[in-house]
Amino acid sequence: MQFQLKVALGFGAAIVIVVCLGMLSFHKISDDQVDQRWVDHTHVVIETLDDLLLSITARETESNQLGNFPPGDQQTLTDKEHVQSLVRRLRELTADNKRQQDALSELDPIIEAAWNDHSPSNQVGSGGQGQSWTRSCEQLRTIILGMKTEEERLLSERLSVAKQGSRRIKTIILIGNGLALSFLFASALAIQHEMAKRSRVQAELRQSEERFRLMVSAVKDYAILMLDPAGYVVSWNEGAERIKGYRADEIIGQHFSRFYLPDDVAAGTPAKILEMAARDGRAGDEGWRQRKDGSSFWADAVLTAIRDDKGRLRGFGKVTRDLTEKRRSEEELRLRNTQLEAVNKELESFSYSVSHDLRAPLRAIDGFSLAILEDYGTKLDEDGKSHLERIRTAVSRMGRLIDDMLNLARIARSEMVRDTLNLSKLAEEVVSDLCADAPERKVSVSIVPDLIVSGDRNLLRIALQNLLGNAWKFTASRADASISFGRTTNGHEPAFFVRDNGAGFDMRYADKLFGVFQRLHSDATYPGTGVGLATVQRIIMRHGGRIWAEAAPGHGATFYFVL
C-alpha cells in the first residue's frame, strides 16, 4: 500500500505540474497577445505622430518657399483638415493616457492660430506673419516630439515587461519540466525497485516454501499433516509415519477419524474438532489415539483452519505430539506427590508428638530438679548442687532445641504471603529489640535506609532476627563492636549483607554453617542450638534466593543473601 501511494503521489505530482505549466503557458500566450497589441498600438501612435510632424514640416517648407498663400486656397484648407484629423486620431489612440491627452489639448489652439495666421487677410503687406507661423511650427514640433518620446518610453517599457515575462515563463517551464521529469524518474525508480523487491521476495518465498516442505517432511518428533475441508488426509510427513505407523501411500485420501478410538468416533468427536477449528480458527485436541498396529498413545494435537485471501476454507493443518511418556511421568509425579503428602502428615504428627510428648518429661525433670534443690539443698554438697544445675541447664537447652526444630519445620511448611516491604525498617525493629534486651552494651549499628524488597514479612523478619542476633552475639567480647546492614552488587544482581567485627570463623568450615545443629564455636562461649542459620537458609531459598558467608577468625563475618 505504501508503494502504491508513493507511485500515485509521484505521477500525480508530475501531472499537476504539467497541467499547471499548460495553464501558465496559456496565460502567457494571452498576456503576450495583449502586450503585442499594446506594442502595435504604440507603433500606430508613433506613426501617427510622425505623420502629424511630417504634415507640419511640409507645410512649413511650402510656406518658406511661397512666402504667402492665395486667399481661400484649397490646399491650405485640405492640410488643416488633415492635421486636425491626425490630432483626433491621436486623441482616440491615447484616450487612456492623461499626459498625452494634455499634450494634445495644447496642440489644438496652436494649430488653429497657425492656420489662421496663414489666411489671406493676415498675409497682406506684412512679413511678421511668416515669423509667427515659424514659431507655431516650432511649438508644434516640440509638443509632438515630446509625445513621441513618451510613446517610445512606453514602447520600451512594454517591450521590457514582455521580455521579462517571457524569461520568467521560460524559467518556470524549465523548472516545472525538470520537477515533472524528476517525479516521473523517481516513480520509475520506485516501480523498478518494487519490481526487483517483489522478484526477490517471490524467489525467497519459493525457497522458503521448499525449505519448509523439506523441514516438515523430515520432522520426526511431530506428526504434521494437511487435511482437506472434509477431514481427509492430503499430506503426510516422517513424524506422522513414526508416531501413527502408516506410510504416506496408506493414509493419504483416508479420513483422519481412523486415528480415534471407536468410542470417540461413535461420539462424533472428529467432526466436532473440525467444526470447532473452522469456527474459531484453531482447536486443541488431547486424548488416547490409535496407531496402525492397534496400540494406543496419548496425543496432544492442534488443528488450524487454513483460508485463502477471500476467507474461504481450504483445509486444516494438524500437528500431533506423542505425550505417552510425559503422561506416565505425570502419573508417577502425582503418585509421588500423594506419597509426599502422606509423609508430610506423618511428619506433622511427629512434630506434634515431639512438641507435647517430649515436653512433659522435660518439664518433670526440670521440676523435680528444682524441688530437690529447694527442699534438700541444705543436705547436698556443692557437687550435688552442681549436678542438679547442669541437669536443669541441659533440660532448658533441650527445650530450646525442640522449639527451634518445630520452628524450622513450620517455616518449611508455612504459606508465603508476598508483599512490598522496607527491609531497612525490619532491621531497625530487630536491632531495637536487641538493644532493649541488653541495654548495657554499646554497639555501633549502621543500617542503609529504604531497602525495598518483595517477600514475606514474617519470614524475612525471622531471617533478620537470626542474622543480626548472631552478629550481636559474636561481637559481645569486643569493646568497639560494630554491625552494619546494607546492599551491594553481586555481578548483575543486588545482594544484601549483615556484617560484624566479631569472632568470625575459619572459611574451611563454611560448608557446615547452614546445617542443622552445626556449630563452629563452643556453646559455653557463644550459646546456641545450631538451627538459626539453617532456618535463614530455608527462608532465603523459599524466596528463590541463596545465602553465603565470608569471614576470618578474629576479624568478623559477613553474611550475603539474594532474594
Beta strands, then each sheet from edge to edge (+ up, - down):
strand 1: 222-227
strand 2: 233-236
strand 3: 282-290
strand 4: 296-307
strand 5: 313-322
strand 6: 418-422
strand 7: 444-447
strand 8: 452-456
strand 9: 482-490
strand 10: 493-500
strand 11: 546-551
strand 12: 557-562
sheet 1: 2+ 1- 5+ 4- 3+
sheet 2: 6+ 8-
sheet 3: 7+ 9+ 10- 12+ 11-
end
